[in-house]
Amino acid sequence: MSRAGLDKNPREVAEMFDGVAKGYDRTNSVMTMGFDRRWREWSRRVLDARPGEKVLDLAAGTAVSTVEYAATGAWCVAADFSLGMLQTGAHRQVPKVAADAMRLPFADDSFDAVTVSFGIRNFHDPEAALREMARVVRPGGRVVVCEVSTPTFRPFRFVYKRYLLWILPFISRFVSSNPEAYKYLAESMRTWPDQREFGEIVARAGWEDVAWMNLTGGLVALHRATKPTGNPATKSTEKPTDKTADKPA
Ligand SMILES: C[S@@+](CC[C@H](N)C(=O)[O-])C[C@H]1O[C@@H](n2cnc3c(N)ncnc32)[C@H](O)[C@@H]1O
């Protein structure tokens, strides 16, 4: 079965997720030892969607994250380019759209917020995708990105980076139908920028007030930012910052 390369060819990425779609939710829970649920809760809190708001959950996969956000009363749509992933989540009662993050089929300024969880690392060009996200969000709207990141405790960081490539594919042999895909997962995690570097990418893509929060010791980070309103009085000159404590609940 197929796996994508680190050039993140969109066709290969979509095929790879089609291939793991059936067991995705279960494998994800096993591989994260159930932490995925907690990370999703934190994403919902930071997204802070209100009833009546329109939220785009990009790279939503089986829409497991979308239903979490929809519980707030906001209108949430799941978008993903893997039909296999969307079909696997067909039982989840949220609207779903087949869409490539690099060219979204939505009008300018049509959402109050956009969010991506564990998806942006797979995009061919994350910075261009962040610009595309800014296009579809209204001025003053938010982006929240939940993604694997760099552990903050240095000795653990060393072990994590060194053995990740070996351990993840090994465990996946027992729980996934496509262990090759988990080799890609480990490689893409190892080469993904750390919290600060990714914050700078978000800012370069045109978002402001960029901040991040470490979850589970930095294994995962939540970045959030705001789309500029164009009003010079509210224009932020801040650099990306880690404004929050490194302590999940
Ligand atoms: C690891 S899954 C995450 C799914 C879900 N957000 C979650 O938290 O469980 C990554 C998803 O990103 C999607 N994806 C990757 N590149 C994409 C792109 N360019 N456009 C749309 N979806 C994309 C894949 O199809 C896959 O469903």
The ligand as an SDF file (V2000), in Angstrom:
LIG
                    3D

 27 29  0  0  0  0  0  0  0  0999 V2000
   -3.6260   13.0930   10.2210 C   0  0  0  0  0  0  0  0  0  0  0  0
   -5.1450   13.4270    9.3900 S   0  0  0  0  0  0  0  0  0  0  0  0
   -5.9550   14.5230   10.5380 C   0  0  0  0  0  0  0  0  0  0  0  0
   -7.4460   14.4340   10.5160 C   0  0  0  0  0  0  0  0  0  0  0  0
   -8.1860   15.2230   11.5930 C   0  0  0  0  0  0  0  0  0  0  0  0
   -7.9850   16.6370   11.4490 N   0  0  0  0  0  0  0  0  0  0  0  0
   -7.8110   14.7840   12.9860 C   0  0  0  0  0  0  0  0  0  0  0  0
   -7.4470   15.6300   13.7970 O   0  0  0  0  0  0  0  0  0  0  0  0
   -7.9100   13.6000   13.2740 O   0  0  0  0  0  0  0  0  0  0  0  0
   -4.5740   14.5300    8.1170 C   0  0  0  0  0  0  0  0  0  0  0  0
   -5.6420   14.8630    7.0970 C   0  0  0  0  0  0  0  0  0  0  0  0
   -5.1520   15.9230    6.2720 O   0  0  0  0  0  0  0  0  0  0  0  0
   -5.7070   15.7340    4.9790 C   0  0  0  0  0  0  0  0  0  0  0  0
   -4.9500   16.5540    4.0230 N   0  0  0  0  0  0  0  0  0  0  0  0
   -3.6250   16.5330    3.7900 C   0  0  0  0  0  0  0  0  0  0  0  0
   -3.3000   17.4300    2.8320 N   0  0  0  0  0  0  0  0  0  0  0  0
   -4.4590   18.0460    2.4720 C   0  0  0  0  0  0  0  0  0  0  0  0
   -4.7800   19.0610    1.5460 C   0  0  0  0  0  0  0  0  0  0  0  0
   -3.8480   19.6470    0.7900 N   0  0  0  0  0  0  0  0  0  0  0  0
   -6.0740   19.4540    1.4340 N   0  0  0  0  0  0  0  0  0  0  0  0
   -7.0370   18.8670    2.1990 C   0  0  0  0  0  0  0  0  0  0  0  0
   -6.8030   17.8890    3.0890 N   0  0  0  0  0  0  0  0  0  0  0  0
   -5.5230   17.4860    3.2300 C   0  0  0  0  0  0  0  0  0  0  0  0
   -5.5830   14.2370    4.7570 C   0  0  0  0  0  0  0  0  0  0  0  0
   -6.4000   13.7700    3.7220 O   0  0  0  0  0  0  0  0  0  0  0  0
   -5.9840   13.7120    6.1390 C   0  0  0  0  0  0  0  0  0  0  0  0
   -7.3580   13.4250    6.2150 O   0  0  0  0  0  0  0  0  0  0  0  0
  1  2  1  0
  2  3  1  0
  2 10  1  0
  3  4  1  0
  4  5  1  0
  5  6  1  0
  5  7  1  0
  7  8  2  0
  7  9  1  0
 10 11  1  0
 11 12  1  0
 11 26  1  0
 12 13  1  0
 13 14  1  0
 13 24  1  0
 14 15  1  0
 14 23  1  0
 15 16  2  0
 16 17  1  0
 17 18  1  0
 17 23  2  0
 18 19  1  0
 18 20  2  0
 20 21  1  0
 21 22  2  0
 22 23  1  0
 24 25  1  0
 24 26  1  0
 26 27  1  0
M  CHG  2   2   1   9  -1
M  END
$$$$
